[in-house]
Every structure is written in structure tokens, then in C-alpha cells.
Amino acid sequence: MMRKFLAFALAGLMVAATAVASVAAEYDRYERGPGVYAPPPPPPPRRGADIPPPRHAQYGQPYVFGHLGIFEPNSDSDGLDGYDSGGNFDIGVGSRVSPFFAVDATLGAYGAERGSDDASVVPLTIGGRLILPHPFLEPYVGAGMGLYFSSLDEGARPGYSGIDDTSTDFGGYLSFGLDMWLNPRVALNFEGKYHWVTPEFQSNAGSYFDVNMGGFTANLGVRVAF
């Protein structure tokens, strides 16, 4: 009889202890709040590599530029056929009026020779450039027009009295190039440009000739933003 009583008592104590432990755990969870046992938040997603900041001149920022290069004359029979490659240079100012567009004003000179014959042109132009924006390398295409001051000095030969004359005419150009920005103010520049101008010259005999004085220039230069 005593053994049964002890067994029942032991069982009752075990049930009571289990109940008390359960209530205590529930009370502890309630007092500390549900966040104590919540799993830690997942780590933030890994960020990709940051886009490098632009190193090109910002829009609204004026700049100056200069080029040195070569001039390849046209080979038209009524132009500069037979003339050797010559030199070219230009200087100018401009402004990047938007991320995609810039305006340039340029003063330059190019020329070529054929023996003792000499042809030279001084273009004073204004034009625009469409730019493909990029932090470091920016290709572009451009076009413009202006005054072209031409000079042609050709000696006489059989059937031709020669020319020693100057002319001022409207002309134009198309260009393409690439700016390689070294920092936000300085870029190396590679540019090709084709000029169109056909002045009228008076020969030494008094006749008038339209002469194609255009050609292609290939240039290396620098662009410096203020």
C-alpha cells in the first residue's frame, strides 16, 4: 500500500514539475518579448561594384582645346591633285551645354605643297558635337561651318598662266573623335575632320577658276576644362 502511494506521489510531483517548467518558460518568453528567440535577420545583399565617378568635364563647363596633325589634300583634278600631305593645327574654345552636346568655336590652318606650288587655308568655324557620355572614353561626331580664308600660289606652265590669289568663302566640315579623360579637367583628344570649301581664284591671265581646297585632317590634341 505504501509503495503504491509513493508511486502515485512521485508521478504527481513529476507532472507538477513539468507544468511549472512550462509556465515559467512561457512567462519568460512573454516578459522578454518574442524577438529574443527570433532568428537573426538575414545579412544585407552584397552590393555590386560602385560605378566609377565621371572624370569628364561636366555640362555647362567651358573648355579650351588645341590640335596638331596632318592634312591630306583632295585628289580632284580641279582641286589639289598631286599635292603632298601637309600640316594642320587649330585652337578653340567650347562649352558642354548638355551631357550629350557641346558647341565649339575653332580657328585653324592647313596647307600643302606641290613643288613650288603652295595651297593654304585658314578656317574660322563654329560647330557642334554629339557626344556618347562615358566616365573615361567619350566618342563623338560633329559638324560645323564658317569662313575659310584660302590662298593659292601656283607657277605658270604651258597652257596655264598660274595663280597667285586669295579668297574668302563659306565652307564646312564633318568630324569624329574621341576624348580620353585623364581627370575632370584634362583630356587627350584624337580627331579626324574633313573640310569642304571651293573658292574662286583669278589666274594671272585674268581667268577665274573654282578650286577645291578641301581635304582630310588627322589630329592629336588636348582639351582643358576651366
C-alpha positions in Angstrom: 0.0 0.0 0.0 2.8 2.4 0.9 4.6 1.6 -2.4 1.5 2.5 -4.4 1.2 5.7 -2.5 4.8 6.6 -3.1 4.5 5.8 -6.8 1.4 8.0 -7.1 3.1 10.8 -5.2 6.2 10.6 -7.4 4.1 10.7 -10.5 2.2 13.7 -9.3 5.4 15.5 -8.4 6.8 14.9 -12.0 3.6 16.2 -13.6 3.6 19.2 -11.3 7.3 19.9 -12.1 6.6 19.7 -15.9 3.7 22.1 -15.6 5.7 24.6 -13.6 8.6 24.5 -16.0 6.2 25.1 -19.0 4.5 28.0 -17.2 7.9 29.5 -16.3 9.2 29.2 -19.9 6.0 30.9 -21.2 6.3 33.6 -18.6 10.0 34.2 -19.5 9.1 34.4 -23.2 6.3 36.8 -22.6 8.4 39.1 -20.3 11.4 39.2 -22.8 9.3 39.6 -25.9 9.2 37.4 -28.9 12.3 39.0 -30.5 14.7 37.2 -28.1 14.2 33.9 -29.7 13.6 35.2 -33.3 16.3 34.1 -35.8 18.8 36.9 -36.6 17.9 38.9 -39.7 19.5 37.8 -42.9 22.6 39.7 -43.9 22.1 42.6 -46.4 22.5 41.7 -50.0 26.0 42.2 -51.4 26.3 45.5 -53.3 27.9 45.4 -56.8 30.9 47.4 -57.6 30.1 51.1 -57.4 30.0 52.9 -60.8 33.2 55.0 -61.1 32.5 58.7 -60.8 32.7 60.6 -64.1 36.1 62.1 -65.0 34.8 64.1 -67.9 34.0 67.8 -67.9 30.5 68.5 -66.7 27.9 70.1 -68.8 27.8 73.9 -68.6 31.6 73.8 -68.1 33.7 75.7 -70.8 37.0 74.4 -72.1 39.8 75.3 -74.5 41.5 72.9 -76.9 44.3 72.6 -79.4 45.4 70.2 -82.1 48.4 69.4 -84.2 48.2 67.0 -87.1 48.5 66.3 -90.8 46.5 67.5 -93.8 45.7 65.1 -96.7 44.6 67.1 -99.7 41.9 66.0 -102.1 42.9 64.4 -105.4 40.3 66.2 -107.6 41.6 67.4 -111.0 40.0 70.8 -110.2 41.4 70.7 -106.7 44.7 69.8 -105.1 45.7 66.8 -107.3 49.4 66.0 -107.0 49.9 68.0 -103.8 51.8 66.3 -101.0 50.5 65.8 -97.5 50.9 68.9 -95.3 50.4 70.1 -91.8 47.4 71.3 -89.8 46.8 73.0 -86.4 43.8 74.5 -84.7 42.9 76.1 -81.4 39.4 76.8 -80.0 37.0 77.3 -77.1 33.8 75.5 -76.4 31.2 74.6 -73.8 29.4 71.4 -73.0 25.8 72.6 -72.9 24.4 69.1 -72.0 25.8 65.7 -71.3 25.3 64.8 -74.9 26.1 68.0 -76.8 28.9 70.6 -77.0 29.5 73.8 -79.0 33.0 74.6 -80.4 34.4 77.7 -82.0 37.7 77.0 -83.8 40.5 78.9 -85.6 42.9 76.7 -87.6 45.1 76.4 -90.6 46.1 73.7 -93.0 48.2 73.6 -96.2 50.0 71.5 -98.7 52.7 71.9 -101.4 53.4 70.6 -104.8 57.0 71.5 -105.7 57.0 75.3 -105.7 53.2 75.5 -105.7 51.6 76.3 -102.3 48.0 76.0 -101.1 46.8 77.1 -97.6 43.5 77.6 -95.8 42.6 79.3 -92.5 39.2 78.1 -91.3 37.2 80.1 -88.7 34.3 77.9 -87.8 31.6 77.2 -85.3 30.0 73.8 -84.8 28.6 71.2 -82.6 29.5 67.8 -81.3 27.2 64.9 -80.4 28.8 63.0 -77.5 28.3 59.5 -76.2 28.8 60.0 -72.5 31.2 57.8 -70.6 33.2 58.3 -67.4 36.6 58.0 -69.2 36.3 57.5 -73.0 33.9 59.6 -74.9 33.5 59.2 -78.7 31.7 61.9 -80.7 30.7 63.2 -84.1 30.5 66.8 -85.1 29.8 69.3 -87.9 30.2 73.0 -88.4 30.6 75.8 -90.9 32.2 79.2 -91.1 34.6 81.4 -93.1 37.5 79.9 -95.0 40.4 82.2 -95.9 42.2 80.5 -98.8 45.4 81.2 -100.6 46.8 79.6 -103.8 50.1 80.2 -105.4 50.9 78.2 -108.5 53.5 78.9 -111.0 52.9 79.2 -114.8 53.4 76.2 -117.1 52.5 75.6 -120.8 48.9 76.4 -121.3 48.4 77.7 -117.8 49.3 81.2 -116.6 49.5 80.3 -113.0 47.6 81.7 -109.9 48.6 83.9 -107.1 45.4 84.9 -105.4 43.4 84.7 -102.1 39.7 84.2 -101.5 37.2 84.3 -98.5 34.3 81.8 -98.7 31.8 79.9 -96.7 32.8 76.3 -96.0 32.0 73.4 -93.7 33.3 70.3 -92.1 32.4 66.9 -90.6 34.4 65.5 -87.7 34.6 62.4 -85.5 36.8 61.9 -82.5 37.5 60.5 -79.0 38.2 62.2 -75.7 40.3 60.3 -73.2 39.7 62.0 -69.8 42.8 61.9 -67.6 40.9 63.8 -64.8 37.8 66.0 -64.6 39.6 68.9 -66.4 42.1 67.4 -68.9 41.5 65.0 -71.8 43.7 63.7 -74.6 41.9 64.1 -77.9 42.0 62.2 -81.2 40.1 63.8 -84.0 39.6 63.4 -87.7 37.9 66.2 -89.8 37.0 66.7 -93.4 36.8 70.2 -94.8 34.7 71.4 -97.8 35.5 74.7 -99.4 35.6 75.7 -103.1 37.0 79.3 -103.5 37.2 81.1 -106.8 40.6 82.3 -107.8 41.7 84.6 -110.6 44.6 83.4 -112.7 47.5 85.6 -113.8 45.8 85.8 -117.2 42.5 87.1 -115.7 40.5 83.9 -115.9 38.6 82.6 -113.0 38.8 79.1 -111.6 36.8 77.2 -108.9 39.4 75.2 -106.9 38.5 72.5 -104.4 40.7 73.4 -101.4 39.2 70.8 -99.0 40.7 67.7 -97.6 41.1 65.5 -94.5 42.9 66.3 -91.3 44.0 63.8 -88.6 44.9 65.4 -85.3 46.2 64.8 -81.8 45.4 67.3 -79.1 44.3 68.2 -75.6 41.1 69.6 -74.1 41.3 71.5 -70.9 38.1 72.5 -68.9 38.0 75.6 -66.8 
